[in-house]
Amino acid sequence: MVKIRLTRMGKKKQPSYRIVVADARCPRNGKVIENIGTYNPRNKRDAEGKDIENKMFVKQDRLNEWLSKGAQPTDSVRRILVKLGIFKPETPTVKTASKKKDKKEN
């Protein structure tokens, strides 16, 4: 199975990530099929609190092609794609919410 996932880059305690397409059996920083984007959780901010640098970048045409071929994004990548507006956020179903409520009452 092919996964769309993050590989860690950067120095010690200063992570940045690449969004890559890789075989699910390969290790995190192992063999990569294609690099399709970047994610930097540690961006610099200006005096107003806005990000100076771009936190997330994805080659959307390549992403769509891999998704059409059946590649599955990991949960972390899915959250990034929701923030970019490429995916819609998943809403919990009514059954899931009621089960959680029943567990709290007991």
Sequence and secondary structure as in RCSB ss.txt:
>XXXX:A:sequence
MVKIRLTRMGKKKQPSYRIVVADARCPRNGKVIENIGTYNPRNKRDAEGKDIENKMFVKQDRLNEWLSKGAQPTD
SVRRILVKLGIFKPETPTVKTASKKKDKKEN
>XXXX:A:secstr
 EEEEEEEEEETTEEEEEEEEEETTS TTS  SEEEEEE SS  B TTS BSS SEEE HHHHHHHHHTT EE H
HHHHHHHHHTSS      HHHHHHHHHHHH 
